[in-house]
């Protein structure tokens, strides 16, 4: 997202009072290799890897290309939570997890 603060302000604006917003994204220095290996292991364990192999590889290759350009505006779960409360105006954080997707992403749920 080119202008994450603007996007977050718009999410706040269109949310109803008491409404929730869930956000997820890569942490700084996220490793797509860790996520890729964990996905393959999980899919194989569940017996669905053959059906998902092509999509899994495409996802991996896309993220390798994205890494060359660099992720823009990555946050930790703590940073995003602070922005949502202090800059945007959400009333509370309902859930904040830094271990999403094998510790390579955050997951934050905020309430207006």
PyMOL commands that set and color helices and strands:
alter all, ss='L'
color gray80, all
select helices_A, chain A and resi 4-14+32-46+49-69+77-88+100-103
alter helices_A, ss='H'
color red, helices_A
select strands_A, chain A and resi 20-26+92-99+105-111
alter strands_A, ss='S'
color yellow, strands_A
deselect
rebuild
show_as cartoon
